[in-house]
């Protein structure tokens, strides 16, 4: 199962929009050294729905190779069609991933019956003990995995271990935990709920910094911002994103440079 801090991994790109293999290798090594708990390629911040099938497999293969089973590796396999989601899922098994996340289908509205069939069609084609996390990000997909649906899926498939929920709806998190039968593992995709989900040690201080930074970055597109910050740290070579994601303005980049400067000063204080 996935435990601890899960980084929303990005996909470095060259100026011509091809995958920057060298930066991806460097980025993976950086994550391994940084002390994150699992690796999670091809999620939302990895621009997965803007990548070709071959590109997504290539990214997963590079991260799997560099990781070499040091950390749990879960590949996000959800795509726009059931067939492609099945293909990505089988590929994750083939490259030795420890499990997968499956995002719900996007754009086209689907009721609970359609969503149940989608997940059933994918999971039934996997090894019975291969771990699966349902990935629910309704603000982007427009389709919502409700607690009753999660209960039905977990009742049908023993290898569904939990759900990643990317929303600020704290009540929904509580509803998921109240699902009768097997209790799902929860991955929290909303940074602002960090403290509510981890009330221990220095969590309050960490949460305060997270919220302050989040407010400063309000209005700046998330994925280009992540890439710009990683470029500032010297981890990836460019901040190029796959269109239609737009490049940042000069003002937005200056804001991120200021955030990074403050971060560097604080890091020196704690060293």
C-alpha positions in Angstrom: 0.0 0.0 0.0 1.0 3.6 -0.5 2.1 5.4 2.7 3.5 8.8 3.6 4.2 11.6 1.1 3.2 11.1 -2.5 4.8 13.6 -4.9 2.7 14.7 -7.9 5.4 13.8 -10.4 5.8 15.9 -13.5 7.0 15.0 -17.0 10.1 17.0 -18.1 10.0 18.0 -21.8 12.5 19.4 -24.4 11.9 22.6 -26.3 10.3 20.6 -29.1 7.8 19.0 -26.7 9.4 15.6 -26.7 10.2 13.8 -23.4 13.4 15.0 -21.8 14.9 11.7 -20.7 17.9 13.1 -19.1 15.9 15.5 -16.9 13.4 12.7 -16.1 16.3 10.5 -14.9 17.7 13.4 -12.8 14.3 14.1 -11.4 13.7 10.5 -10.4 17.0 10.4 -8.6 16.2 13.6 -6.9 13.0 12.2 -5.5 14.8 9.0 -4.4 17.3 11.1 -2.4 14.7 13.6 -1.1 13.0 10.9 1.1 9.6 10.7 -0.6 7.7 7.5 0.2 6.4 6.2 -3.2 6.7 7.3 -6.8 3.6 8.0 -8.8 4.2 8.7 -12.5 1.6 9.7 -15.2 -0.8 11.4 -12.8 -2.6 14.7 -13.4 0.6 16.8 -12.9 2.5 14.4 -15.2 0.3 15.7 -18.1 -0.7 12.1 -18.8 -3.8 12.9 -20.8 -1.7 15.1 -23.1 0.9 12.4 -23.7 0.7 9.6 -26.3 0.3 6.0 -25.2 4.0 5.4 -26.1 5.1 8.4 -24.2 3.3 7.4 -21.0 4.8 3.9 -21.2 8.3 5.5 -21.8 7.9 7.7 -18.7 6.8 4.8 -16.6 9.7 2.6 -17.8 12.4 5.2 -17.1 11.1 5.9 -13.6 10.8 2.1 -12.9 14.3 1.5 -14.1 15.9 4.3 -12.1 13.8 3.4 -9.0 14.9 -0.3 -9.3 12.4 -1.2 -6.6 13.9 1.2 -4.0 10.5 2.8 -3.4 7.0 1.5 -4.1 6.1 2.5 -7.7 2.4 3.1 -8.6 1.6 4.1 -12.1 -1.6 6.2 -12.9 -3.2 4.3 -15.7 -6.5 6.0 -16.3 -7.1 7.3 -19.8 -9.9 8.5 -22.1 -10.9 5.0 -23.2 -11.3 1.7 -21.4 -9.1 -0.1 -23.9 -6.2 2.3 -23.4 -6.6 2.2 -19.6 -6.4 -1.6 -19.8 -3.3 -1.4 -21.9 -1.5 1.0 -19.5 -2.5 -1.2 -16.6 -1.1 -4.3 -18.2 2.1 -2.4 -19.0 2.5 -1.4 -15.4 2.3 -5.0 -14.3 4.9 -5.9 -17.1 7.5 -3.3 -15.9 7.2 -4.5 -12.3 5.2 -1.7 -10.8 3.9 -2.3 -7.2 0.4 -1.2 -8.1 -1.6 1.3 -10.1 -4.0 4.2 -9.8 -7.0 4.4 -12.1 -8.5 7.8 -12.7 -12.2 7.9 -13.6 -13.1 8.7 -17.2 -13.1 12.4 -18.1 -15.5 14.9 -19.8 -18.3 12.5 -20.7 -20.8 12.3 -17.8 -21.1 8.7 -16.4 -23.5 7.3 -13.8 -22.6 4.9 -11.1 -23.4 1.9 -13.3 -21.2 3.1 -16.1 -18.3 3.8 -13.7 -18.7 0.4 -12.1 -18.5 -1.3 -15.5 -15.4 0.8 -16.4 -13.5 -0.2 -13.3 -14.6 -3.8 -13.6 -13.5 -4.0 -17.2 -10.0 -2.8 -16.3 -9.5 -4.5 -12.9 -10.8 -7.9 -14.1 -7.9 -8.1 -16.6 -5.2 -7.7 -13.9 -3.6 -10.3 -11.6 -6.0 -10.9 -8.7 -3.6 -9.6 -6.1 -2.2 -6.6 -8.0 -3.0 -3.5 -5.8 -5.3 -0.8 -7.3 -6.2 2.7 -6.0 -9.3 4.3 -7.5 -8.4 7.9 -8.4 -11.3 10.4 -7.9 -10.7 14.0 -9.1 -14.2 15.1 -9.9 -13.3 18.8 -10.4 -11.3 17.7 -13.5 -13.1 14.6 -14.8 -16.6 15.7 -14.0 -17.3 12.2 -12.8 -17.5 11.4 -9.1 -16.7 8.1 -7.2 -19.3 8.2 -4.4 -18.8 6.2 -1.2 -21.5 3.7 -2.2 -19.8 3.0 -5.5 -16.4 2.6 -3.8 -18.0 0.1 -1.4 -19.5 -1.9 -4.3 -16.1 -1.9 -6.1 -14.2 -3.0 -3.0 -16.8 -5.7 -2.4 -16.2 -7.0 -5.9 -12.4 -6.7 -6.1 -10.2 -7.6 -3.2 -7.2 -5.9 -4.8 -8.7 -2.4 -4.6 -6.9 -1.2 -1.5 -8.1 2.4 -1.4 -8.9 5.7 -3.1 -7.0 8.9 -4.0 -9.4 11.8 -3.5 -8.4 15.2 -5.0 -10.9 17.6 -3.6 -11.3 20.0 -0.6 -14.5 18.2 0.5 -13.5 17.0 4.0 -16.9 15.5 4.6 -16.4 13.2 1.7 -13.2 11.9 3.3 -15.1 11.1 6.4 -17.8 9.4 4.3 -15.2 7.2 2.6 -13.9 6.1 6.0 -17.4 5.2 7.1 -17.8 2.7 4.2 -18.9 -0.6 5.7 -16.8 -3.7 5.0 -13.1 -3.2 4.2 -11.9 0.2 5.1 -10.2 2.0 2.2 -6.7 3.5 2.4 -7.0 7.2 1.7 -4.6 9.3 -0.4 -5.3 13.0 0.1 -4.8 15.0 -3.1 -5.6 18.4 -1.6 -2.6 20.0 0.1 -4.8 22.3 2.2 -6.2 19.2 4.0 -2.7 18.0 5.1 -3.1 19.0 8.7 -6.6 17.5 9.1 -5.2 14.2 7.8 -1.9 14.3 9.7 -2.4 15.7 13.2 1.0 14.9 14.7 4.4 16.4 15.5 5.3 19.5 13.5 2.3 19.1 11.2 0.7 22.4 12.2 3.9 24.4 11.3 4.3 22.5 8.1 0.6 23.1 7.2 1.0 26.8 7.8 3.8 27.0 5.3 1.9 24.9 2.8 -1.1 27.2 3.0 1.0 30.4 2.8 2.7 29.1 -0.3 -0.5 27.9 -1.8 -2.0 31.4 -1.4 1.0 33.1 -3.0 0.6 30.7 -6.0 -3.1 31.3 -6.4 -4.0 31.9 -10.1 -0.7 30.5 -11.4 -1.3 27.4 -13.5 -0.2 24.4 -11.4 1.8 22.2 -13.7 3.8 25.0 -15.4 4.5 26.3 -11.8 5.8 22.9 -10.7 8.1 22.7 -13.7 9.4 26.3 -13.2 10.3 25.6 -9.5 12.0 22.3 -10.5 14.0 24.2 -13.2 15.0 26.8 -10.6 16.3 24.0 -8.4 18.3 22.7 -11.3 16.5 19.4 -11.3 15.0 19.6 -14.8 16.3 21.6 -17.8 13.2 23.4 -19.1 9.8 24.4 -17.9 8.1 23.4 -21.2 4.6 21.9 -20.9 2.5 20.1 -23.5 0.0 22.5 -25.2 -2.7 23.6 -24.5 -1.1 24.2 -21.1 0.3 27.8 -21.4 3.7 29.1 -20.5 3.9 31.4 -17.4 4.0 35.2 -17.7 7.1 37.1 -16.5 5.1 38.3 -13.5 4.2 34.7 -12.5 7.8 33.6 -12.9 8.9 36.4 -10.6 6.4 35.3 -8.0 7.8 31.8 -8.1 11.3 33.0 -7.9 10.4 34.9 -4.8 8.8 31.8 -3.3 11.9 29.8 -4.1 14.2 32.4 -2.6 12.3 32.3 0.7 12.4 28.5 0.6 16.2 28.5 0.1 16.6 30.9 3.1 14.5 28.7 5.3 16.4 25.6 4.3 19.7 27.3 5.2 18.3 28.2 8.6 17.4 24.5 9.3 20.7 23.1 8.1 
